[in-house]
């Protein structure tokens, strides 16, 4: 494990000012433009990486906790190797000394396989219980920490998720999936405040709802439904019975409304970043994508399957649930708008309108993330 304090020539417990001063001194000393030696560039990158960890309060706390765990493990291992004796209570209550027995290295791959199965089946409670047990038994394994982060995201506990992802990132610093999830979770619980003309400070807090984007999304969806109600429609697919009364305008308005819904929920912080909400630490199929594939056939069928699985497993994904509810509400709104016009079937809109709205919502969600990042 990289010793970030050693790289910055600091001791544990260094203050923010000490960390900043050490970074500036060492960055200037090893900057490639000022030091032409062969190892200067690599040293400079190490200094930058360590500063990014120690200057971030959450990542620093996670690293300190990991160091504590490592030190405890090291001390126990040294005690076993040196044959130190530890006190234990005998049957009669008298303390006697016994040599410490060396515990064999634990293979947790079977448990990791079980974790994969629990997550694939959306058994979040069982997965959390097993993951916490694994972190207690094998604190050096990153996957259980990452999985706990996924579970916290599903439950809407972004702050806890960021902490678990920080542990996973420290244990596997080259895992881009863990790093990206950590950064996404961190953005969800932090606000960047500019201090002075150059520096920035990160303030950690539970980010609330931003009502401006939400109002704009609701207004755009209502405007699309209103246009469907007032416009004249010529059937575009008269030979296709399920949507025989729909015009191109109806289909376009449904898609636009979906994009507005997905983007507004994302920008209003009512749903997490798309990548983060999918919880892919164990390479499972994202629930939102699975629902999208089913929604291509019928949105209500996809929603019914999602609710049934959620009730059976006693676990729902917060972001996915909110998207499904918003799409259902918009579908009902368009169905009512179709009743106003005389040549669009409200039943067809009710049955099949959600298909396009949901696809549009997922697209809007992803587009909004590009701006949110």
SULSUL-V895916 format. One record per residue. N is the residue number from 0. SS is DSSP state (a for helix, b for strand, c for the rest). OMEGA is omega in radians with two decimals (none if undefined). Layout:
# SULSUL-V895916
N/SS/OMEGA
N/SS/OMEGA
This chain:
# SULSUL-V895916
0/c/-3.14
1/c/3.09
2/c/-3.05
3/a/3.11
4/a/-3.13
5/a/-3.13
6/a/3.12
7/c/3.11
8/c/-3.12
9/c/3.00
10/c/3.10
11/c/-3.09
12/c/3.13
13/c/-3.12
14/c/3.10
15/a/-3.14
16/a/3.12
17/a/-3.14
18/a/-3.13
19/a/-3.12
20/a/3.13
21/a/3.13
22/a/-3.11
23/a/-3.12
24/a/-3.08
25/a/3.11
26/a/3.10
27/a/-3.10
28/a/-3.04
29/a/3.13
30/c/-3.09
31/c/3.14
32/c/-3.10
33/c/-3.14
34/c/-3.08
35/c/-3.08
36/c/-2.99
37/c/-3.06
38/c/-3.06
39/a/-3.09
40/a/3.14
41/a/3.11
42/a/3.13
43/a/3.12
44/a/3.08
45/a/3.12
46/a/3.11
47/a/-3.12
48/a/3.14
49/a/3.12
50/a/3.11
51/a/3.13
52/a/-3.02
53/a/3.11
54/c/3.12
55/c/-3.06
56/a/-3.12
57/a/-3.13
58/a/3.10
59/a/3.12
60/a/3.12
61/a/3.13
62/a/3.12
63/a/3.11
64/a/3.13
65/a/3.10
66/a/3.10
67/a/3.14
68/a/-3.13
69/a/-3.13
70/a/3.12
71/a/3.13
72/a/-3.13
73/a/-3.12
74/a/3.10
75/a/3.13
76/a/3.14
77/a/3.12
78/a/3.12
79/a/-3.08
80/a/-3.11
81/c/3.11
82/c/3.10
83/c/-3.13
84/b/-3.12
85/b/-3.11
86/b/3.07
87/b/-3.11
88/b/3.10
89/c/-3.12
90/c/-3.11
91/c/3.12
92/c/3.14
93/c/-3.11
94/b/3.09
95/b/-3.14
96/b/3.09
97/b/3.08
98/b/3.13
99/c/3.12
100/c/3.14
101/c/3.11
102/c/3.10
103/c/3.11
104/c/-3.04
105/c/3.04
106/c/-3.08
107/c/-3.13
108/a/3.07
109/a/3.11
110/a/3.08
111/a/3.07
112/a/3.09
113/a/3.08
114/a/3.12
115/a/-3.13
116/a/3.12
117/a/-3.12
118/a/3.13
119/a/3.14
120/c/-3.13
121/c/3.07
122/c/-3.02
123/a/-3.13
124/a/3.11
125/a/3.13
126/a/3.14
127/a/-3.13
128/a/-3.13
129/a/-3.12
130/a/3.12
131/a/3.09
132/a/-3.14
133/a/3.11
134/a/3.09
135/a/-3.11
136/a/-3.08
137/c/-3.07
138/c/-3.12
139/c/-3.11
140/c/-3.01
141/a/-3.00
142/a/3.13
143/a/3.10
144/a/3.14
145/a/3.13
146/a/3.08
147/a/3.05
148/a/3.10
149/a/-3.12
150/a/3.11
151/a/3.09
152/a/3.13
153/a/-3.12
154/c/3.11
155/c/-3.14
156/c/-2.99
157/a/3.14
158/a/3.10
159/a/3.13
160/a/-3.14
161/a/3.14
162/a/3.14
163/a/3.11
164/a/3.11
165/a/3.09
166/a/-3.12
167/a/-3.13
168/a/3.12
169/a/-3.13
170/a/3.11
171/c/-3.05
172/c/-3.14
173/c/3.13
174/c/-3.08
175/a/3.12
176/a/3.13
177/a/-3.11
178/a/-3.13
179/a/3.10
180/a/3.11
181/a/-3.13
182/a/3.13
183/a/3.12
184/a/-3.14
185/a/3.10
186/a/-3.09
187/a/-3.09
188/c/-3.10
189/b/3.07
190/b/3.14
191/b/-3.13
192/b/-3.14
193/b/3.12
194/b/-3.08
195/c/-3.06
196/c/-3.02
197/c/-2.99
198/b/3.09
199/b/3.12
200/b/3.12
201/b/3.10
202/b/-3.09
203/b/-3.12
204/c/3.04
205/c/-3.08
206/c/-3.14
207/c/-3.13
208/c/3.03
209/c/-2.94
210/a/-3.14
211/a/3.11
212/a/-3.13
213/a/3.12
214/a/3.13
215/a/3.12
216/a/3.10
217/a/3.13
218/a/3.13
219/a/3.12
220/a/3.12
221/a/3.12
222/a/3.11
223/a/3.11
224/a/3.10
225/a/3.11
226/a/3.09
227/a/-3.12
228/a/-3.00
229/a/-3.06
230/c/3.03
231/c/-3.01
232/c/3.01
233/c/-3.09
234/c/3.13
235/c/-3.11
236/c/-3.06
237/c/-3.13
238/c/3.14
239/c/-2.94
240/a/-3.07
241/a/-3.13
242/a/-3.04
243/c/-3.11
244/c/-3.08
245/c/3.00
246/c/3.05
247/a/3.13
248/a/-3.14
249/a/-3.11
250/a/3.14
251/a/-3.13
252/a/3.10
253/a/3.13
254/a/-3.14
255/a/3.11
256/a/3.11
257/a/3.10
258/a/3.14
259/a/3.14
260/a/-3.12
261/a/-3.12
262/a/-3.10
263/a/3.09
264/a/3.14
265/a/-3.11
266/a/3.08
267/c/3.14
268/c/3.05
269/c/3.05
270/c/-3.13
271/c/3.07
272/c/-3.01
273/a/-3.14
274/a/-3.10
275/a/-3.08
276/a/-3.09
277/c/3.06
278/c/-3.01
279/c/-3.09
280/c/3.10
281/c/3.06
282/c/3.08
283/c/3.14
284/c/-3.10
285/c/-3.12
286/a/-3.13
287/a/3.13
288/a/3.11
289/a/3.11
290/a/3.13
291/a/3.12
292/a/3.10
293/a/-3.12
294/a/3.05
295/c/3.07
296/c/3.09
297/c/-3.11
298/a/-3.09
299/a/3.06
300/a/3.11
301/a/3.14
302/a/3.14
303/a/3.11
304/a/-3.14
305/a/3.14
306/a/-3.13
307/a/3.13
308/a/-3.14
309/a/3.13
310/a/-3.12
311/a/-3.10
312/a/-3.10
313/c/-3.13
314/c/3.08
315/c/3.06
316/c/-2.97
317/a/-3.07
318/a/3.13
319/a/3.14
320/a/-3.12
321/a/3.09
322/a/3.14
323/a/3.14
324/a/-3.14
325/a/3.12
326/a/3.11
327/a/3.13
328/a/3.14
329/a/3.11
330/a/3.08
331/a/3.11
332/a/3.12
333/a/3.09
334/a/3.08
335/a/3.12
336/a/-3.14
337/a/3.10
338/a/-3.13
339/a/3.12
340/c/-3.01
341/c/-3.02
342/c/3.02
343/c/-3.10
344/c/3.10
345/a/3.11
346/a/3.10
347/a/3.13
348/a/3.14
349/a/-3.06
350/a/-2.96
351/a/-3.11
352/a/-3.13
353/a/3.12
354/a/-3.10
355/a/-3.13
356/a/-3.12
357/a/3.12
358/a/3.10
359/a/-3.13
360/a/3.11
361/a/3.10
362/a/3.10
363/a/3.09
364/a/-3.12
365/a/3.12
366/a/-3.13
367/a/3.12
368/a/3.13
369/a/3.11
370/a/-3.10
371/a/-3.12
372/c/none
